[in-house]
Amino acid sequence: MKKASLLLVVIALAATVFAQEAVTAAVLAQKVQKDTQVATQGTDTCQSTFSSGNGVSYMQFCTTQNGNISTFQSPSQNQLYHGAEGYGLCDATNGNVGYYDWGIYGDSENWQDATITQPNGPNTFPLTITRTSSDGTWTLKQVFTRNTTIPSLKITMTLKNNSGVTRQVYLERFADIDADGTSGSNRFDADQFGAWGHLDHGLMMRATTDVAISGGGIVAAGSMDPCHPTFKIIPYTGDGAVMYEWPFTAGKAIAPQASRTAIFEYRAF
């Protein structure tokens, strides 16, 4: 009888352990599923891909978990060097501190993981990607939409100053354009409203807000300090990249707990 009772106790304990392990596995599975919406730094992996149109109006692009554009194809070839697109900040109030994520060209390692708000799941709109600097000073929210007629990708960037002092900051967007899938002989130019590179086809970065104080330029393809970008003489032919800069300085400086919004689009042509 004692042996039988002991056997029953062992069986009961084993069942309890298995049940606990099953619960733990379920919790871990839920956590892993949730964590797929949290970014790892420096990725060029597509989190969502969007396609529309056909023929000359065809457009396909993908976004990463960090809020970069990894590919942009229109009409038949990729116009962007894979993963080479991103954003940067230069905080001129705090000793020219740079914050950036240039996609495959690296990041400044002073960002927290991004948070994705996408109620209908990957590959759907609405899509918002939010990222805060690791020192807590800045939060950059990006809202992605598209126009299937032009075709174009619109990105609304809202930069919030989380600190207790007014800050002067430069907000930048960067893209290494490889028009028609090539890099050596691209023709680049820029003006107050944007910057672009092309061969038979190409890609334009076109701003729609604060163009009176902002401007586009051509820079080298690769990583750079957002506080010291080196602009090329335009027009430029070769392997280059485009950059647009919004200087939120002087009367445009960002007050404590306030935000500034910059809107631009990538338009195929």
C-alpha positions, 0 to 999 in steps of 0.5 A: 500500500505504501509503494502504491501511495508513493507511486501516486504521489510521484505521478501527481508531482510529475503531472504538476511539473508538466502542467507548469512547463506547459504554462511556461512554454505558453507564456514564452510563446506569447512573449516571443510573438509580442517581441516580434514587434520590437526592433533589434538595432541595425537591421535591413530585414523587411518587417512589412512589404507593400505593393501597388499598381502595375506597369509604369505605376508599379511600386513596391517598398518595405519597412524595417522594424526600426523605421527604415526603408529597405527597398523601393522598386518602381517601376521594374527595378529597385531604386534604393541600395538595399537597406541603405536608408534612414534618419538622423538627429543632431542636438546642437543644444547638448554639445552636438550629440548625434543620434542616427540609424542609417540602416545597413550603414549602422546606427549610433547605438543610443536608441531604445528599441522601436515600437510598432503600432500596426493594428492589422498586422504586418504588411498592412496600414496604418503603420506607425513606428516610434523610437526614443533615444536611450538618454530619453531626450528625443522621441521620433514617431514615423507614420507611413502612408502611400499614394498609389497614383503617383506612385509615392511613399509618404513619411510623417516624422514627429520629433518630440523634445522630452527634456525640460529645456528648449533644444535646437536640433537638425532632423535629417533623412538619408537615402543611398539611391542606386537608380535602376539598380546601378550606382556608378553613373547616377546623376544627382541634384538637389534644391530647396524642396528635395534631392534626387538621383536618376538614370532612365528612372530614379527616386526623389526625396521631396519635402512638403513641410518647412521647406522655407528653412530646409534644403536637400543635398548630395552626400557620399554613400555610407555612414556619417556623423549627422552633426557634420555631413559633407555635401557634394557640389551639385549637380553630381554624377557617380555613386552618391546618396541624397539627404534632406535636412530640417533645421529646427533652430532659432525660432523653430527650436523645440520647446520642452515637451513640444514637438515638430513635424516634418513630412516628406515623400519618396517619389519614383520618376 
